[in-house]
Amino acid sequence: MWGRENKEFCNESPVGLTADKLCETDEENAYKKVNSQCRNQQGCEVIASNTFFDEPSCKTVYKYLKICYECIPDSVNAVDSLLEGKRKKRGAKLESILRRKREEKVMDELWDKPYHAQLL
């Protein structure tokens, strides 16, 4: 979510901006921007700005960015002595391919149906 949906959250605004007004922005656009920047990345950077989100509305409102995410373990690159021994055996390549496919499926499901947490 990029905008302002609560007057109390991040309420100390810089000079020239106000936190007293709410500002609804395009949630789908915010999702697409973050998705294109971060999906399948080990790390990513998102700039919380009207420029990044192509959002010219509510120019005087002090907006904030809320992102819910889940880290997917990088088991493909993990170093484990037991896995190293198994990789030498016949069929290790197939096991690696299947594991990668399972991880891709989990990531696709997370991006298709994101979890939206609420702040307390």
N, C-alpha and C positions, 0 to 999 in steps of 0.2 A: 504494500500500500504506500503510495506517494501522495502526500497531501496533509490535511489536518482534519481528523475526525473527533478530536477531543481538545477542549480548551485548557485542560489542566496538564496534559502531557507536553513536555518540552515547552513550558510556558514562559521562559525567559528569552524573549526575542531580541535580536540585534536591533540597533537603531534603524528606523525606517521601515521595519516590518512589525506586524501585529500577530499576537497569538490569541486574540479575542474573537476571531472569526473562524468558522469552519470552512473547509475547502475540499469538496469532493473532486477527485480526479478519476481518470479512466483506469480502473483496476486492471483490466485486460491489457492495456498498453504497458503498465508498470510490470506486470508478469512477463510479458513478451520481452521487454528490455532486459530484465534480470536473467531470464531464461537464456537469451542469446549471448549474454556476457558470461554466464557461469556454468551452464549445463555441461556435465562430463569433465569439468575442470578440477584439478586438485586444489586450486585456489583461484580467486577472482577478485576484482575490484569494481565496485559500483560507486559512481559519483552521485551523491544525493543532491541533484540540482535540476532546475527546470530545463536546462539545456540537455542533460542526459536523457530525461524522460520526455522531451519534446512537448512540454506542458506550459503553455503561455498563460493559462488562466490564474486568477488569484495572485497577481504579481506582488501585492503588498502583504500577503499572508506568509507567516513563518511556517514552512512545511517540514515534515519529517518523513523518514523512510522506515517502514517496518518490513522485515524479511523473515520468513520462517524457512528453515532449511534443515536438512538431515545429511550428515556426512556418511558416505558409503565407504566401508573399509576397502583398502587397496590390497586385497589378498593375492592378487596376481603378482605383485612385486614384493610381497612380504617375504622375509627370510626366515625360514623355519627348517631346522635340520631334518625333521621327519619328512617334510615335503621335498627337500632336496634329494633324499634317498629314494622317494617314490618316483620322482621325475626321471630318474635314470632307468627305471623299469619300463618295459614295453607298455604302451598305452598311455603314457604320461601326457603326450601331446593331446590326445583326445580329451583327457580329463581337464586339461588347461582350457581347451576350447569350450567345453561344456560349462565350466565355472565362469568364464567370461560372458557366455550367453546368459547365464542366470543373473549375473550382476547387471548386464545391460537391461534385462527385463525389469529388474527391481527399480533401476534408475528411471526407465521409461514410465513405470507406474507412478513413481513419486512425482514426476514432472507433469503427468496427465491429471493426477488427483492430489494436488498439494494439500498439506495439513495447515489449517489456519488456526493458530493459537490466539487466545485472548489475553491481554495484559490484565493483571490483577491490580 
